[in-house]
Amino acid sequence: MHIPRKWLIAATLIWLGGSVLGMLGLMVYNAKPGAELQVQNQWPGESHVERSLSQPTLIMFAHPKCPCTRASIDELLQLVTKAPGRAAISVLFYKPANGAADWEQTSLSAQARSIPGVKVLSDPEGREAQRFGAATSGHTFIYDKNGKLLFSGGLTGSRGHEGDNIGRRTAIDCLTSTQTKQNKTSVFGCEILNVCRENN
């Protein structure tokens, strides 16, 4: 069966156009920051998470079934490697009210647990996330030893992508310098209280 050349050209152009639009859509999605809540400038007094009184405390909130959070935890490892022993670090994984006992025990929580010095905790119904103002998986906070907020943001430059970026650099600077100003970067990830697109 002979297909006219103009039809082949038209079909090729349509296919290329669709591919370009799909790639652009993915790029926009990856570069779109997550939702934000009102962040606490002082460590929430009602929090049940232990805060260090002798050094900064870093706390990351995460969804255990968010695929893009893997990059955030990888960046946390890079931070620990570049600033060893500079902070007390906890990663809190969201757990729904009706979740099974091991609901949040995924490859992501195991990945976080493998980082030296990092405590991995459950966050039932995202209560702690709401206290601190975290709405997006990967949202990281650094408070100084007096409970003052030094950093609020993400450790990745886009959704699910690793590599040098302003979030990780800023967080490391907060731990390795004497600066006391508050720093803020965008967070890229799934909403903590919503079901993610994929499961681990």
N, C-alpha and C positions, 0 to 999 in steps of 0.2 A: 504494500500500500504506500503510495507516494504522498508525503505530507509537504504542502507548499512551504517554500523557504521562509516566506514572511510569517507563517504561523510558528515556525520553529524559533524565529527571532523574537516574536512577540512573547512566546512561552518562556524563553530564556530571560527576557527582560523582566517579566512578571516574577519569575523565580528569584532573580537577583535582587529585585526591589523588596520582595518579601524577606529575603535573608538579611538585607541591610536594615530594614525596619526592625526585625527581630533582634539583631545585634544591638541596635541603638536602644531598644526597649530594655534589654538586659543591662546595658551600661547605665541607663538612667536608674534602674531598680537598684543596682549595686552601689550607686553613688548617693542614693537618697538616705539621709540620716533617719534614725528611728525616732519614735515618739519621746517626748520629754515631759517630766512632771516638775513640780516645785522642789528644787534641791535644798537640802538643809545645810546652812552655812556652819552650823555647830553640830557635833555628833548628837544624834537624837537621844535624849535622856531615857526614853522608854525602850530603847533597843536592848535586846537580850544578847547581842554579839559582844564578845569581850574586846575592849579597846586597850591597847598598850599605853601605859603611863610613862614609859621611858624612851619610846621611839615612835615614829609615824605608824599609822595603821592603814593598810590598803585593803579594801573590800570590793570584790567583784560580784555582781549579780548575774545569774545565767539561767537559761532554760535548758534542761538536760536533753532535749530532743531537737534543739536548733542547730542545723548543720553549719551555719555560718559562725557559730560560737567556737568551733574548733580553732579557727584562726585567732580569735581573741585569747584563747588559752595558750596557743603557741607563742603569741606575743608576750603573755604574762611570763612564760618561761624565759624569753629573751630578757625581759626586765629583771627577773631574779638573777639571771646570769651576769648582767651588767651592773647590778646594784645589790650584790649578795649581803644578806643580813641587815639591810637598811630599813626594813619594815616588818611588822607583824602582818601576815597576809591570810585572808580568808576568802574562799569562793563559796557563795551561797546559791544552791540550786533550787529553783521553784518546785514545789510539790502541791498538786491540787488536793482539795479536801477529801475527795473520794479515791485518791490514788492508792495503789497497793503499797505495802511496806517498802518494797524495793523499786518503786516507780521511777525515782530519780537516779537510780544506780545504772547509768549507761556508760558507753565508752567515753563520753565527755567528762563525767565525774571521775572516771578512772584516770583519764589524762591529767586532770587537775590534781588528783591525789598523788600522781607520780612526780610532781614538782617539789623539790626539797623545801621543807619549811612551810608549805601551804596547807592550811586547814580546810577541809571540805565539809560543809554543813548543809542541812536541809532548811528550806524556807517555806514552811507550811502556808499555803494560800497566798504566798508572796507578801506576807505581812511586813517583813523587814525591808523588802524592796520598796514598798509603799512608804515606809517610815523615812527612808533615805531619799526617796524621789526618783527611783529607778524604774523606768517603764520598758526599757529595751535590753535584751540579752547582751551581755558584755559590758554593761555600764560599770565603770570603775571609779571608786572614790579613794582619795588619800587625805587623811586627817593628821594633823601634827599631834604631838604628845599631849597637847592641851585641849584637843578636840576641835581645833579650828580647821575648816576645809581648805585644803591646798590644791586639790585637783578633782575635777568631775568631767568624765568623758569616756571615750572609747580608746582602745589600744591598737585599733586597725585603721587603715586609711580609707577603706571601703568595705562593703559587705562580703565577708568570707575570704578576704585577701590578706595574706601575710606580707611582710616586708617593711623596711624603714618608713616611718610615717610620723607626722607631727604629734599624734596622740601618745605613742610610745615614747618618743623623745621628751615630750613635756613631762610625762609621768616620771621618767628616769631623772630628769633635772630636779623635780620636786624632792626626790629622795637623796640626791647626791650634792645638792647645793644648799646654801643657807637662805634662799629666797623664801619669803613669807606671803607673797601675793597669791591671790586665788587665780587658778588657771582652768579654762574650760575648752573642751574639744567636742566634736560631734561623735555620736555613738551609732554604729552600723550593726544591725542585727534584727532578729524577730522580736515581736512584742512578748514580754515575759508572760503575761496573763492570757495570751491567745495560743491556739494550737498552731504549730509551725507547719510549713509547707511539706517538710519531709521528716521522717523519723530516722534515728540512728539504727 
